[in-house]
Amino acid sequence: MKKLLLLAATLSVAICASATDLDLKIAYYSKVVTPEGVTREARYEEKMLRRAGHVWTMRVLPAHAAHDDHQSGAHKHFNHVVLARHVMQEGAKTRIAFIDAHDKDVVSIPPAEYGNVSFDGSWDHAYYLLDSKRLQTMKLSSRASTVAGARWREREDKSLFERVLWDEQRQIPLVIESGDKAGTFVNRVEIAVQPGLTRDLPWQKLKGYSQKEYSDFLD
């Protein structure tokens, strides 16, 4: 029991410490098998810049996507999925905005609309890509890690499982797996730390952008 408490305390201190600035590439995969025997799979990638007080995330899009979304005469709509997402921590407050580089707009999202842009309001989730408090309750796994300084942690709840390969030094998960033991659904996130750091940070280049609200795009 004492060892478990010591482990939790150590992990808590590590997570609360100043985490590393990182450039990341994130690959998402999900699979669902329906009762009718249909298998549905989805994959997408994002790039993320993590700095003190800032998390900037952008979906990796096909080359034709920007052209299709900004065709001349097209109805202006707000599709947050294809826009850069900027989560900011200012004191005890967390804010989120989406940046349209084509139209040079910064669209602020009020807390009441967070659900409409798939944001739970948590700085912790945005910065660490998971719930760090929940991570502290996950036991160490016997599963071997091929990454120095990273260890697997896991949790099982009846038929469900959750596994995280956590990099202690860089304070970031390298793999997040979840699903059910029956194989009816599985989610996997792979996080690759990129060499070097971006110096030309995008949130420092928004001078001259129009400031808009989410309500400006509602019909």
C-alpha positions in Angstrom: 0.0 0.0 0.0 2.8 2.4 0.9 4.5 1.6 -2.4 1.3 2.5 -4.3 0.9 5.8 -2.4 4.5 6.6 -3.1 4.1 5.9 -6.8 1.0 8.1 -7.0 2.7 10.9 -5.2 5.8 10.6 -7.5 3.7 10.7 -10.6 1.6 13.6 -9.3 4.7 15.7 -8.7 6.1 14.8 -12.1 2.9 15.8 -13.9 2.6 19.0 -11.9 6.1 20.0 -12.7 6.8 22.2 -15.7 6.4 20.0 -18.7 8.5 20.1 -21.8 7.8 22.3 -24.9 7.0 19.9 -27.7 6.1 19.7 -31.4 4.0 16.6 -32.0 2.4 14.6 -34.7 -0.7 12.7 -33.6 -2.3 9.8 -35.5 -5.9 8.8 -34.5 -7.5 5.4 -35.4 -10.9 4.0 -34.4 -12.7 0.8 -35.4 -16.3 -0.2 -34.7 -17.9 -3.6 -35.5 -21.7 -3.3 -35.6 -24.1 -6.1 -34.6 -24.8 -6.5 -38.4 -21.1 -7.4 -38.9 -20.1 -4.1 -40.5 -16.7 -2.8 -39.7 -16.2 0.9 -39.8 -12.7 2.4 -39.5 -11.5 6.0 -39.3 -8.1 7.5 -39.4 -6.8 11.1 -39.3 -3.7 13.0 -38.2 -3.0 16.3 -36.4 0.0 18.4 -35.7 0.3 20.0 -32.3 2.6 22.7 -30.8 2.7 22.6 -27.0 4.2 25.6 -25.1 3.6 27.1 -21.7 0.1 28.5 -21.8 -0.6 27.5 -25.4 -1.7 24.4 -27.3 -2.0 24.9 -31.0 -3.5 22.0 -33.0 -4.2 21.6 -36.7 -5.7 18.8 -38.7 -3.6 17.4 -41.5 -5.8 17.9 -44.6 -5.6 16.7 -48.2 -4.2 19.2 -50.7 -7.6 19.9 -52.3 -9.4 20.6 -49.0 -8.5 24.3 -48.7 -9.6 24.9 -52.3 -13.0 23.1 -51.8 -13.7 24.9 -48.5 -13.0 28.4 -49.9 -14.6 28.3 -53.4 -15.7 31.6 -54.7 -19.3 32.3 -53.9 -19.5 29.4 -51.4 -21.7 29.9 -48.4 -19.7 31.0 -45.4 -19.9 28.4 -42.6 -17.9 27.5 -39.6 -16.3 24.1 -39.7 -14.0 24.0 -36.7 -12.6 20.6 -37.7 -10.5 22.0 -40.5 -9.3 25.2 -38.7 -6.4 25.6 -36.4 -7.4 25.3 -32.7 -5.7 27.5 -30.1 -6.2 26.6 -26.5 -4.9 29.2 -24.0 -4.4 29.2 -20.3 -4.5 32.6 -18.7 -4.2 32.3 -14.9 -7.0 30.0 -13.8 -9.0 30.5 -17.0 -8.9 28.4 -20.1 -9.9 29.9 -23.5 -10.3 28.5 -26.9 -10.3 30.1 -30.4 -10.2 28.8 -33.9 -8.1 30.5 -36.6 -9.1 30.8 -40.2 -5.8 31.6 -42.0 -7.5 32.0 -45.4 -10.0 34.7 -44.2 -7.7 35.9 -41.4 -10.3 35.5 -38.7 -9.9 34.5 -35.0 -13.1 33.0 -33.8 -13.6 33.0 -30.0 -15.8 30.3 -28.5 -17.8 31.0 -25.3 -18.0 28.3 -22.7 -21.7 27.7 -23.5 -20.7 26.5 -27.0 -17.8 24.3 -26.1 -19.8 21.2 -26.8 -20.4 22.3 -30.3 -16.6 22.4 -31.0 -15.8 19.1 -29.2 -14.0 20.9 -26.3 -14.5 19.9 -22.7 -13.0 23.1 -21.3 -10.1 21.2 -19.7 -6.6 22.7 -20.0 -5.3 19.4 -18.6 -6.8 17.4 -21.5 -5.6 19.8 -24.1 -2.0 20.0 -22.8 -1.4 16.3 -21.8 -3.9 14.7 -24.3 -5.5 12.9 -21.4 -6.8 13.3 -17.8 -3.6 13.4 -15.7 -5.6 12.7 -12.5 -7.0 9.6 -14.1 -3.5 8.6 -15.2 -2.4 8.6 -11.6 -4.9 6.0 -10.7 -3.8 3.6 -13.5 -1.5 0.8 -12.4 1.9 0.0 -13.9 1.6 -2.7 -16.5 4.0 -5.6 -17.1 3.9 -4.8 -20.8 7.4 -4.0 -22.1 8.2 -0.6 -23.4 10.7 -0.1 -26.2 11.0 3.7 -25.4 13.5 4.7 -22.7 11.8 6.5 -19.9 8.3 5.5 -21.0 6.2 3.0 -19.1 2.8 1.4 -19.8 -0.1 2.0 -17.4 -3.4 0.3 -17.6 -6.9 0.1 -16.2 -9.7 -2.5 -16.7 -13.4 -2.0 -15.8 -15.4 -5.2 -16.5 -15.2 -5.6 -20.3 -13.5 -2.3 -21.0 -9.7 -1.5 -21.1 -7.5 1.5 -21.2 -3.8 1.6 -21.7 -1.3 4.4 -21.8 2.4 4.5 -22.7 3.5 7.5 -20.7 6.8 9.3 -21.3 7.8 10.4 -17.8 10.5 12.8 -18.9 8.6 14.7 -21.6 5.3 14.4 -19.8 3.3 13.2 -22.8 1.5 9.9 -23.7 3.1 8.2 -26.7 0.3 5.7 -27.2 -3.3 5.7 -25.8 -5.4 2.6 -26.4 -9.0 2.0 -25.3 -11.8 -0.4 -26.2 -13.6 -3.5 -25.1 -12.3 -7.0 -24.8 -14.9 -8.3 -27.2 -13.4 -6.3 -30.0 -16.6 -4.4 -30.9 -14.7 -1.1 -30.7 -11.1 0.1 -30.3 -9.5 3.5 -30.3 -5.8 4.1 -30.6 -3.8 7.4 -30.6 -0.1 7.4 -31.4 1.9 10.5 -30.5 5.3 11.1 -32.2 7.6 13.7 -30.7 9.1 15.7 -33.6 12.8 16.7 -33.6 13.5 20.3 -32.8 11.0 23.0 -32.0 9.0 25.4 -34.1 10.4 28.9 -33.4 8.0 30.9 -35.6 4.9 30.3 -33.4 1.6 30.8 -35.2 -0.3 32.5 -32.4 2.3 35.3 -32.5 1.4 36.1 -36.1 -2.3 37.0 -35.7 -1.8 40.8 -35.9 -4.4 42.2 -38.3 -6.8 39.3 -38.0 -10.4 40.0 -37.5 -11.8 39.1 -34.1 -15.1 37.2 -34.4 -17.5 35.3 -32.1 -19.0 31.9 -32.7 -22.5 33.5 -32.8 -21.4 35.4 -36.0 -21.7 32.1 -37.9 -25.1 31.0 -36.6 -28.0 31.2 -39.0 
